[in-house]
Amino acid sequence: MKSSPRSSKAWVVLLKILHYFRHPRAKELYNQINVFLGITSKRADGYHDLTSLFHVISLGDTLKFLVSPSKKKDLLTINVFGIPLNDSNLVIKALNLYRKKTESDTYFWVHLDKRVPIGGGSGNATTAL
């Protein structure tokens, strides 16, 4: 049986995805815990001045990146359920902002290995940039 070009293309994409998970560029993220947070005063603009003490911990998420052949969309996968994979995700927002500011047409396959159950979105977005 002869395979169609369309199914051959699907196999190529699948093989690239499998290769991605074996050979990505990975970046470990180190989270921090807020040991102390205090409100010192309320400003005229309605916001508050804060004082805080953070401690960096070795537990963190991992982001894996690979340049995508797509020229239309990033692909984000995550090892846990309940986190959005669309444009509302801060990693995708960061990549969209990067393309807008640099006029780049590079898209990525990104896998987030979430090891910290709460938070980390802004740190993940910063790492994506």
Protein Blocks (a to p, Z undefined) as FASTA:
>chain_A
ZZdfklmmmmmmmmmmmmmmmmcccddddddddfbdcdfbdcfkopacddddddddfbdc
dddddddfbfkbccdddfbehiafbfkbmklmmmmmmmmmnopabdcddddddfbfgghi
lmmmmmmZZ
